[in-house]
Amino acid sequence: IKAQFAYQSSMELSNEVYDAIQNIPVASEVIKHARNRLVQSLDNYQSQHTQLFAQVLQIIKEIFIPAIQRHAFAGSAFVKITNKVFENALAIDMALDVLAERGYHANVDIKTNYIPLRVDPKSFEIITEKQLVFTFRIKFARIKLRSD
């Protein structure tokens, strides 16, 4: 089937378009080795980034899991967090990978807020502090209360 789709794409698309997009992997190729990459990443986090990994695990235990438990009937939870540990992209990867390994489907959105601190008395410029807000969307199998 995969070969048929590849053939079909090459027949339906113009040569220019097909040549332009053929180096983008198809979804089946990306997910084919995802589990192996996940296991390797988790092993690497534990052996090479032990302290950061421990911090991320603690945040998951203390903040993410209570939110997930609170929303067990919905099958999804949003966790908004401003913890600076997630300013390190590796920490975000760690959280997503741990959640994936535990059976959750998660993604993250990062938003920048500017918090006003004071007004400069001479220029009247508002002095702000940059704050990153990390919103993790976590999906999971929900509890069914009734069969109807």
DABEL-V834073 format. One record per helix or strand. SS is the DSSP state (H for helix, E for strand). FROM is the first residue (numbers start at 1). LEN is the number of residues. If there is no record, write none. Layout:
BEGIN
ss/from/len
SS/FROM/LEN
SS/FROM/LEN
END
This chain:
BEGIN
ss/from/len
H/2/11
H/15/7
H/27/6
H/34/15
H/50/21
E/76/6
H/84/4
H/89/13
E/105/15
E/126/14
END
